[in-house]
Amino acid sequence: MKKLGNYVTGHWIDGDGEGQLLYDAVTGHAFASATTRGLDFKTITDYARHTGGPALRKMSFHERGRMLKALALHLRNHLDVFYNISYKTGATKADSWIDIEGGIGNLFTYASLRRKFPDEHFCLDGESNMIGKNNSFAASHILVPKEGVAVHINAFNFPVWGMLEKIAVNLLAGMPAIVKPATVTAYLTEAVVKEIIASGILPAGALQLLCGSAGNLLDHVTTQDVVTFTGSAQTGRMLKAHPAIINESVPFNMEADSLNCIVLGSDVEPASAEWDLFIKEVRKEMTIKAGQKCTAIRRIFVPDNKIEAVWKAVATALQQTTIGNPLNEKVRMGSLAGQTQKQEVKEQVQKILAGSQLVYGSLDSVELLDADAAKGAFLSPLLLVNETPFTSEAVHNVEAFGPVSTIMPYKNIDDAIELSKKGKGSLCSSIVTANSTLARQYVLGAASHHGRILVLNSDCAKESTGHGSPLPLLVHGGPGRAGGGEEMGGLRGVKHYMQRTAVQASPTMLTAITNVYHQYGAGITNSIHPFKKYFEALQIGEQLVTDKRTITTEDINRFADLSGDHFYAHLQETDFNGTMFERQVAHGYLIMSIAAGLFVDSYKKNPVLLNYGIDELRFTKPVYPGAEIHIRFTCKEKLPQDPREGTDIPKGIVKWMVEMIDETNEITGVATILTMVARQPITHS
């Protein structure tokens, strides 16, 4: 019998002894075992910190992002292998698509996020703050990778997504990972890791895999590490209370089981588009992965006069769902991950049934296609009704981690909000409604208790990703029972693996440290206009101070006529009593346009390809006729761009600080403009 390997310290190593038997969830056949017994967890964590960490920290965000993209492309070449193994977990093709290609999609998404970061191994976080009155003392926050290891412990049946959703984030941040997937389906995780290691794309020590128990792994975490856990709230609380987690102040991110809910708006009537969407969403969330999703709908709240209509419609939809061997193309719902999981679900359902009634499905029998109920971990979808949701506790506290949901009535939207909160915090909630007033009331009333809220109706249905689909750019997590943590969330997630540090210094010193120009820092001047330089040749802090130009009434009048902007403050004949201005004032956009005329090298073709946009434009002081304006134009930041195709011009984006200064040497406006600048052409001898 095959024994799963553990990839640690740069090698595939078998644990000692026979280990835990692993079964095909469909046939019940034992085909592998897994164990981490005998592994030296201290050596494993040290290897990540001292080998993987330094290698990743030497790379810039852009290099790490390109690494993720290469890894995603490589894994896509092996989809057939992963799908064939995934069937053993009881997953259908659609279930596996979420797990496998959803996980790979996370790699692509975080690879693309590199463009939001500088081409450095660290980044600035937020705006700088001027502290000194004379502009000589300032502060910025920087983010640097933590010098530890990200330990990911997963107890849910998403063997690919559960790993890739997390490592995409920590690898982009510059931190290595140790992954411990749910043992029952770890064979699929092992197959993916084998391809990752075989690709040679990740540096040594960036990823290690444990197939089996976490052993005493947490005994060896330190203050620079980050631990994430996905699984039951009870197990999560136990891990979070580990002495090393507490004593070392180790960040611990938990995504726990939660009783997610969906609300049917009181405006929705049978046979309407929203009614059909609601029924479809409930059926989907009950049957995808056989309900084994941390985001699955467990509680269904409907207006009290529609209880019977809803459960009958859901029951009809479930009746049309073919259950059985996921290898059969007609099957729409597979099995649970294993017999242990099946038994746990049945035990939890019995607790809920103490105050509810079963209106669809059976705990003891299930009709299957091309499968044996006695051998596989199959369970019928179970739909319950609870008529007293305000006095019943089990339905809001007990989660049956399978194809189980309970319908409950509410009288008004305030009731629905209150019932949603009785779950004590969840990963996600949904409301199906076409009424914007109801939607607003629900979202603002329920948001404190949910990590994500979907408002679903016919307007967004075609593009909606659904109730139970966490997205890489959105936070995945929730308050209270859901664990109180956050994963993914785009840039937010990356910052979980980085240390935020405030740095105080002069603007000149901050510029030197961060490689981003800080206002009032010393500039670099030379005789060559910066627009004549290729991307590589430009220096951060390179500065051009222009000649002066006098602003005239004629300038203002002509710009008003040209632009059509005849706002009263730009007109000579305006009575300015009671206004913020003394007399006719120049348009802010006129001053910005004149600024461009002053700093642009106008007449000859140069490496600047185009103006890419303007950020953070502010007008800080009125400019009246007779004012003399000059511009301080400084290279603020450089962002390289990857060529998109073979014929693409090699280039990068340059951010420039534009300061518009009057004859009193006061700043009248400031902006950041972006230009697309060509790279130095490669000459071939």
C-alpha positions in Angstrom: 0.0 0.0 0.0 1.3 3.5 -0.9 2.5 5.7 1.9 2.2 9.4 1.4 5.5 11.3 1.4 6.3 14.3 3.5 8.4 16.9 1.7 10.6 18.4 4.3 14.2 19.8 4.4 14.5 19.4 0.7 13.6 15.7 0.6 10.6 13.4 0.3 10.6 11.4 3.6 8.2 8.7 4.8 7.1 8.8 8.4 7.7 5.9 10.7 5.1 3.0 11.1 2.0 2.3 9.1 0.2 5.5 9.8 -3.5 6.5 9.2 -5.3 4.5 6.5 -6.8 6.6 3.7 -9.9 5.5 1.8 -11.5 6.1 -1.5 -14.5 8.0 -0.4 -16.6 6.5 -3.2 -15.7 2.8 -3.0 -14.5 2.6 0.6 -11.2 1.0 -0.7 -8.1 1.6 1.5 -5.3 2.6 -0.9 -2.8 4.7 1.0 -1.6 5.7 4.5 -0.1 8.8 6.0 2.0 9.6 8.9 4.5 12.2 10.2 5.7 10.1 13.0 9.5 10.3 13.5 9.9 13.7 11.7 12.0 16.3 13.5 9.7 19.4 13.5 12.3 21.7 14.9 14.6 20.9 12.0 11.7 21.4 9.6 10.8 24.9 10.9 14.5 25.9 11.1 15.0 24.8 7.5 12.1 27.1 6.4 13.5 30.1 8.4 17.1 29.7 7.4 16.9 28.4 3.9 13.5 29.3 2.4 13.1 32.7 4.1 16.4 34.3 3.0 15.9 33.1 -0.6 12.4 34.6 -0.8 13.4 37.9 0.9 16.2 38.4 -1.6 13.5 38.5 -4.3 11.4 41.6 -5.1 7.6 41.6 -5.2 7.8 41.5 -9.0 10.1 38.5 -9.0 8.0 36.7 -6.5 4.9 37.5 -8.5 6.4 36.2 -11.7 7.4 33.0 -9.8 3.7 32.5 -8.8 2.6 33.0 -12.4 5.1 30.4 -13.6 3.9 28.0 -11.0 0.3 28.5 -12.0 1.1 27.9 -15.6 3.0 24.7 -14.7 0.2 23.3 -12.6 -2.3 23.9 -15.4 -0.4 21.4 -17.5 -1.2 18.7 -15.0 -5.0 19.2 -14.5 -5.9 15.7 -15.8 -3.8 14.1 -13.2 -5.2 16.2 -10.4 -8.8 15.6 -11.5 -8.4 11.8 -11.6 -7.1 11.8 -8.1 -9.7 14.2 -6.9 -12.5 11.8 -7.7 -11.3 9.6 -4.8 -12.2 12.4 -2.4 -15.9 12.0 -3.5 -15.8 15.2 -5.5 -17.6 15.6 -8.9 -15.9 17.4 -11.8 -17.6 20.6 -10.8 -16.5 20.2 -7.2 -12.9 19.6 -8.3 -12.9 22.6 -10.6 -13.6 24.8 -7.5 -10.8 23.1 -5.6 -8.1 22.6 -8.3 -8.6 25.4 -10.8 -9.9 27.8 -8.1 -6.7 27.2 -6.2 -4.5 27.7 -9.3 -6.6 30.9 -10.0 -5.4 32.2 -6.7 -1.8 31.9 -7.9 -2.7 33.9 -11.0 -4.5 36.6 -9.0 -1.6 37.1 -6.6 0.9 37.0 -9.4 -0.9 39.9 -11.0 -0.9 41.8 -7.7 2.8 42.3 -8.0 2.0 45.4 -10.1 0.5 47.0 -7.0 3.9 46.7 -5.3 7.3 48.3 -6.0 10.1 46.3 -7.6 11.6 45.9 -4.1 11.5 43.3 -1.4 9.7 45.7 0.9 7.1 48.4 0.4 5.7 51.6 1.8 2.3 51.4 3.6 0.1 54.4 3.4 0.9 58.1 3.2 3.9 59.8 4.7 3.4 62.3 7.5 5.3 65.5 8.0 6.0 66.0 11.7 8.3 69.0 11.8 7.0 72.5 11.1 10.0 73.3 8.9 9.5 70.2 6.7 12.8 68.6 7.9 11.3 65.8 10.0 8.8 63.2 8.6 7.7 59.6 9.1 6.5 56.7 6.9 5.4 53.2 7.5 7.2 50.4 5.7 6.3 46.7 5.4 9.0 44.1 5.4 8.6 40.3 5.2 8.6 38.5 8.6 11.7 36.3 9.1 9.8 33.2 10.1 7.6 30.6 8.5 3.9 30.5 7.7 2.4 27.3 9.2 -0.9 26.4 7.5 -3.0 23.7 9.2 -6.1 22.7 7.2 -8.8 20.4 8.5 -11.3 20.9 5.6 -11.8 18.9 2.4 -10.2 21.4 0.0 -6.8 19.7 -0.6 -5.7 22.0 -3.4 -7.5 25.3 -2.8 -6.8 25.0 1.0 -3.1 25.0 0.2 -2.8 27.4 -2.8 -5.1 30.1 -1.4 -2.7 30.5 1.5 0.8 30.0 0.0 0.0 32.4 -2.9 -0.2 35.1 -0.3 2.7 34.3 1.9 5.0 33.6 -1.0 4.2 37.0 -2.6 4.9 38.5 0.8 8.3 36.8 0.9 7.7 34.2 3.6 8.1 30.4 3.3 5.4 27.9 4.2 4.8 24.6 5.9 1.5 23.1 4.8 -0.4 20.4 6.8 -3.6 19.5 4.8 -6.5 17.5 6.1 -5.1 14.0 6.4 -8.1 12.2 4.9 -7.6 13.8 1.5 -3.9 14.7 1.7 -3.1 12.4 -1.2 -4.3 15.0 -3.6 -2.3 17.8 -1.9 0.8 15.5 -2.1 0.2 15.1 -5.9 0.2 18.9 -6.4 3.2 19.4 -4.2 5.1 16.8 -6.2 4.5 18.8 -9.3 5.5 22.0 -7.6 8.8 20.6 -6.4 9.5 18.9 -9.7 9.1 22.2 -11.5 12.0 23.8 -9.7 10.2 27.1 -9.7 10.2 27.7 -6.0 13.5 28.3 -4.1 14.6 25.6 -1.7 12.8 25.8 1.6 9.9 27.9 0.3 7.4 25.1 0.7 7.3 22.0 2.9 4.4 19.4 3.2 3.3 17.3 6.1 0.9 14.5 5.3 -0.4 13.4 8.7 -0.5 14.7 12.2 1.0 18.2 13.0 2.7 16.5 15.9 4.6 18.9 18.1 5.0 21.4 15.2 3.6 24.3 17.2 6.1 23.7 20.0 8.6 25.2 17.7 6.9 28.4 16.4 8.5 31.7 17.3 7.6 35.4 17.3 8.4 35.8 13.6 6.1 33.0 12.5 2.4 33.1 11.4 0.0 30.3 12.0 -3.2 29.8 10.1 -5.9 27.2 10.8 -8.9 26.2 8.9 -11.3 23.7 10.6 -13.6 23.4 13.5 -14.0 26.2 16.0 -13.2 23.8 18.9 -9.9 22.6 17.4 -9.0 26.2 16.4 -9.5 27.4 20.0 -7.3 24.6 21.3 -4.5 25.5 18.8 -4.8 29.2 19.5 -4.3 28.5 23.2 -1.0 26.6 22.6 1.7 27.9 25.0 4.1 28.8 22.2 1.4 30.8 20.4 0.7 32.8 23.5 4.2 33.1 24.9 5.8 34.1 21.5 2.8 36.4 20.5 2.6 34.4 17.3 -0.1 35.8 14.9 -2.8 33.2 14.6 -5.4 33.4 11.8 -8.4 31.1 12.2 -11.1 30.4 9.7 -13.6 28.2 11.6 -16.8 26.4 10.8 -19.7 28.8 10.9 -23.5 28.7 10.4 -23.7 30.8 7.3 -27.2 32.0 6.3 -29.3 33.2 3.4 -32.3 35.4 3.6 -35.2 35.5 1.2 -36.4 39.1 0.9 -40.1 39.8 1.7 -40.4 41.3 -1.8 -39.7 38.0 -3.5 -42.7 36.0 -4.7 -42.9 32.5 -6.2 -42.3 32.3 -9.9 -40.3 35.5 -9.9 -36.7 35.6 -11.2 -35.4 36.2 -7.6 -37.4 33.2 -6.3 -35.7 30.9 -8.8 -32.3 32.4 -7.9 -32.9 31.7 -4.2 -33.9 28.1 -4.7 -31.0 27.5 -7.1 -28.5 29.0 -4.6 -29.8 26.9 -1.7 -29.7 23.7 -3.7 -26.2 24.5 -5.0 -24.8 25.3 -1.6 -26.2 22.1 -0.1 -24.9 19.8 -2.8 -21.5 21.2 -4.0 -18.8 19.2 -2.3 -21.7 17.4 -0.6 -22.1 20.5 1.6 -18.5 20.1 2.9 -17.7 23.8 2.6 -16.9 26.3 5.3 -19.1 28.7 3.4 -22.1 26.5 2.8 -25.5 27.7 3.7 -26.6 26.1 7.0 -29.5 28.4 7.9 -32.3 29.6 5.6 -34.5 32.5 6.7 -37.7 33.1 4.8 -40.9 35.2 5.4 -43.2 33.3 7.7 -45.9 33.1 5.1 -43.6 31.4 2.6 -42.2 28.6 4.7 -44.1 25.7 3.0 -43.6 27.1 -0.5 -39.9 27.4 0.0 -39.2 24.0 1.5 -41.3 22.3 -1.2 -39.4 24.2 -3.9 -36.0 23.3 -2.4 -37.1 19.7 -2.0 -38.1 19.5 -5.6 -34.7 20.9 -6.7 -32.9 18.4 -4.4 -34.9 15.6 -5.8 -33.6 16.4 -9.3 -30.0 16.2 -8.1 -28.4 12.9 -9.1 -26.1 11.5 -6.3 -23.5 8.8 -6.8 -20.1 8.0 -8.3 -18.5 11.3 -9.4 -16.9 9.6 -12.3 -20.3 9.2 -13.9 -21.1 12.3 -15.9 -24.8 12.3 -14.8 -23.9 12.6 -11.2 -24.2 16.1 -9.6 -23.4 15.3 -6.0 -20.7 12.9 -4.8 -19.9 11.5 -1.4 -18.5 13.0 1.8 -14.8 12.8 2.4 -15.1 9.6 4.4 -17.1 7.4 6.7 -15.9 9.3 9.8 -17.1 12.5 8.3 -20.5 10.9 7.5 -20.9 9.6 11.0 -20.1 13.0 12.5 -22.7 14.7 10.2 -25.4 12.3 11.3 -24.6 12.8 15.0 -24.8 16.6 14.5 -28.1 16.4 12.6 -29.6 14.4 15.5 -28.8 17.4 17.8 -30.6 19.8 15.5 -33.6 17.5 15.1 -34.3 17.9 18.8 -36.1 21.1 17.9 -36.6 20.8 14.1 -38.3 18.4 11.7 -36.8 16.7 8.6 -38.8 17.6 5.5 -36.5 16.1 2.9 -34.0 13.3 2.8 -33.1 10.4 5.0 -30.4 9.8 7.6 -30.4 6.1 6.8 -30.8 5.7 3.0 -29.9 7.4 -0.2 -30.6 6.7 -3.8 -27.3 6.4 -5.8 -26.2 6.1 -9.4 -23.3 3.8 -10.1 -22.2 3.5 -6.4 -22.7 1.3 -3.4 -24.2 3.1 -0.3 -22.7 0.5 2.0 -19.2 1.1 0.9 -19.0 4.8 0.0 -19.4 7.8 2.3 -22.7 8.9 0.7 -25.4 10.9 2.5 -28.7 12.2 1.3 -29.2 15.9 1.3 -31.1 16.8 4.5 -33.5 19.7 4.6 -35.0 20.6 8.0 -37.6 23.2 9.2 -37.5 24.9 12.5 -40.6 26.9 13.4 -39.2 28.6 16.6 -35.8 30.1 15.6 -35.8 32.7 18.4 -36.1 30.0 21.2 -34.2 27.1 19.5 -30.5 27.2 20.2 -29.1 24.1 18.5 -30.0 25.3 15.0 -27.8 28.3 15.6 -25.0 26.5 17.4 -24.6 23.1 15.8 -23.0 22.7 12.4 -23.5 19.5 10.5 -20.6 19.7 8.0 -22.4 18.1 5.1 -25.5 18.5 2.8 -27.6 19.9 5.6 -29.6 23.1 5.9 -32.5 24.3 8.1 -35.4 26.7 7.0 -36.7 29.1 9.6 -39.3 31.9 9.5 -39.0 35.6 10.1 -41.7 38.4 10.4 -39.7 41.4 9.2 -36.2 42.5 8.2 -35.2 43.3 11.7 -36.1 39.8 12.7 -34.0 38.4 9.8 -31.1 40.5 10.9 -31.4 39.4 14.5 -31.6 35.7 13.5 -28.6 36.1 11.3 -26.6 37.2 14.3 -27.6 34.2 16.4 -25.0 32.3 14.6 -22.4 34.3 16.6 -20.4 35.2 13.6 -20.1 33.7 10.2 -17.9 33.7 7.0 -20.7 34.8 4.7 -24.3 35.6 4.4 -26.6 36.3 1.4 -29.9 38.1 0.9 -31.9 37.6 -2.3 -34.0 40.8 -3.0 -34.7 43.3 -5.7 -35.6 45.9 -3.1 -32.8 48.3 -2.4 -34.2 49.5 0.9 -34.3 45.9 2.2 -30.8 45.3 0.9 -29.4 48.3 2.6 -31.1 47.6 5.9 -29.9 44.0 5.9 -26.3 44.7 4.9 -25.8 47.6 7.4 -27.6 45.7 10.1 -25.9 42.3 9.7 -22.4 43.3 8.6 -21.0 43.3 12.1 -21.5 39.5 12.3 -20.4 38.4 8.8 -17.2 38.5 6.9 -18.9 38.8 3.5 -22.4 39.6 2.3 -23.8 38.8 -1.1 -26.9 40.8 -2.4 -28.3 38.6 -5.1 -30.9 39.5 -7.7 -31.5 39.3 -11.4 -29.3 42.4 -12.1 -26.1 40.6 -11.0 -27.1 36.9 -11.3 -25.3 36.2 -14.6 -21.9 37.4 -13.2 -22.4 36.6 -9.5 -19.9 34.1 -8.2 -22.4 32.9 -5.6 -22.9 32.7 -1.9 -20.1 30.2 -1.1 -17.3 31.4 -3.3 -14.4 33.2 -1.6 -12.5 35.4 -4.0 -8.8 36.2 -3.9 -9.3 40.0 -3.8 -12.0 39.8 -1.1 -11.3 39.0 2.5 -12.2 35.5 3.5 -13.0 35.1 7.2 -15.4 36.3 9.8 -16.0 37.5 13.3 -16.8 35.4 16.4 -17.5 31.8 15.8 -16.0 32.1 12.3 -12.6 32.6 13.9 -12.1 36.4 13.9 -9.5 36.2 11.2 -9.0 37.2 7.5 -7.4 35.5 4.6 -6.7 36.7 1.1 -8.3 40.1 0.5 -5.8 41.2 -2.1 -3.1 43.5 -0.7 -4.7 43.1 2.8 -3.8 39.5 3.0 -0.2 40.0 1.9 0.3 42.4 4.9 -0.6 39.6 7.4 2.8 38.1 6.6 4.8 41.4 6.8 5.9 43.6 9.7 4.7 47.2 9.7 7.3 49.5 11.1 7.2 53.3 11.4 10.4 55.1 10.3 11.1 58.6 11.4 13.8 60.7 9.6 14.4 63.7 7.4 12.6 63.6 4.0 16.0 63.2 2.3 16.9 60.2 4.5 13.4 58.6 4.0 13.9 58.9 0.3 17.2 57.1 0.5 15.8 54.4 2.7 12.6 53.7 0.8 13.7 54.5 -2.7 10.5 56.6 -3.0 10.9 60.4 -3.1 9.5 62.2 -0.1 8.3 65.7 -0.4 10.9 68.3 0.7 13.7 65.9 0.4 16.9 67.0 -1.4 16.6 66.7 -5.2 19.2 65.5 -7.7 19.8 68.0 -10.5 21.8 67.7 -13.7 21.9 69.3 -17.1 19.9 66.5 -19.0 16.2 66.9 -19.0 14.6 63.8 -17.3 12.3 63.2 -20.2 15.4 62.5 -22.3 16.4 59.5 -20.2 15.4 55.9 -20.5 13.6 54.1 -17.6 16.9 52.6 -16.3 18.8 55.8 -16.3 16.3 57.8 -14.2 17.2 58.2 -10.5 14.7 58.5 -7.7 14.9 62.2 -6.5 16.0 63.5 -9.9 14.6 67.0 -10.1 13.8 69.7 -12.5 13.0 73.3 -11.4 11.4 75.2 -14.3 11.3 78.8 -15.4 8.5 81.0 -14.1 5.4 82.0 -15.9 3.1 84.9 -15.1 -0.6 84.0 -14.9 -2.8 86.6 -16.7 -6.5 87.4 -16.8 -6.3 86.6 -20.5 -5.0 83.1 -19.7 -8.0 82.5 -17.4 -10.6 83.9 -19.8 -9.2 81.9 -22.8 -9.1 78.7 -20.7 -12.7 79.3 -19.6 -13.8 79.6 -23.2 -11.7 76.6 -24.4 -12.9 74.3 -21.6 -16.4 75.6 -21.2 -15.7 76.0 -17.4 -17.3 79.3 -16.6 -17.6 78.7 -12.9 -18.4 82.1 -11.2 -15.0 82.3 -9.5 -13.2 82.3 -12.9 -15.1 85.3 -14.1 -13.9 88.9 -13.8 -17.3 90.5 -13.3 -18.2 88.3 -10.3 -19.0 90.1 -7.1 -16.7 88.2 -4.7 -18.2 89.4 -1.5 -19.2 86.3 0.6 -17.0 84.0 -1.5 -13.7 82.3 -0.6 -11.9 84.4 -3.1 -10.6 88.0 -3.3 -11.0 88.3 -7.1 -11.0 86.3 -10.3 -9.1 83.1 -9.7 -7.3 80.7 -12.1 -8.8 77.3 -12.8 -6.8 74.6 -11.0 -6.7 72.6 -14.2 -5.3 75.7 -16.0 -2.4 75.7 -13.5 -1.9 72.0 -14.0 -1.9 72.4 -17.8 0.6 75.3 -17.5 2.7 73.1 -15.3 2.9 70.5 -18.0 3.9 73.2 -20.5 6.7 74.2 -18.1 8.2 70.7 -17.4 7.6 68.8 -20.6 10.4 68.6 -23.1 8.2 69.4 -26.0 9.7 69.2 -29.4 11.8 66.1 -30.0 10.9 62.5 -29.7 12.2 61.0 -26.4 11.8 57.9 -24.3 8.5 59.1 -22.8 5.9 57.1 -24.6 2.7 58.6 -23.1 1.1 60.3 -20.1 -0.4 57.5 -18.1 -2.5 59.5 -15.7 -2.7 61.8 -12.7 -2.9 60.7 -9.0 -3.5 62.7 -5.9 -4.0 66.1 -7.5 -4.7 68.8 -5.0 -5.1 72.6 -5.3 -3.9 74.2 -2.0 -3.8 77.9 -2.6 -5.7 80.3 -5.0 -3.8 81.6 -8.0 -4.8 85.1 -9.0 -3.8 87.1 -12.2 -0.3 88.4 -11.8 1.0 85.3 -9.9 4.3 83.9 -11.1 4.2 80.1 -11.2 7.1 77.7 -11.5 7.3 73.9 -11.1 9.4 71.6 -9.1 9.3 68.3 -10.9 10.8 65.2 -9.2 11.1 61.5 -10.0 9.1 59.9 -7.2 8.9 56.2 -8.0 9.7 53.7 -10.7 7.5 50.6 -11.5 8.8 48.2 -14.2 6.3 46.5 -16.4 6.6 43.0 -17.9 6.2 42.8 -21.7 2.8 41.4 -22.6 3.8 40.0 -26.0 6.8 39.6 -28.2 6.2 42.9 -30.0 5.5 44.9 -26.9 7.9 47.9 -26.2 10.0 47.3 -23.1 8.9 50.0 -20.6 8.0 51.0 -17.1 5.8 53.5 -15.3 7.5 56.5 -13.7 5.7 58.5 -11.0 6.6 62.2 -10.8 5.8 64.6 -8.0 4.6 67.9 -9.5 4.7 70.9 -7.1 3.2 74.1 -8.4 4.9 77.0 -6.6 4.1 80.8 -6.7 6.2 83.9 -6.3 6.0 83.7 -2.5 7.6 80.2 -2.7 4.3 78.6 -1.4 2.9 75.5 -3.0 -0.4 76.2 -4.8 -0.9 72.7 -6.0 0.6 69.2 -5.9 0.1 66.1 -8.0 1.6 62.8 -8.9 1.7 62.3 -12.7 2.5 58.9 -14.3 4.4 58.5 -17.5 5.1 55.4 -19.5 8.8 55.4 -20.3 10.7 53.2 -22.7 13.6 51.0 -21.5 17.1 51.3 -23.0 17.1 49.5 -26.4 19.3 46.4 -26.4 22.1 46.8 -28.9 23.5 43.7 -30.6 27.1 43.7 -31.7 
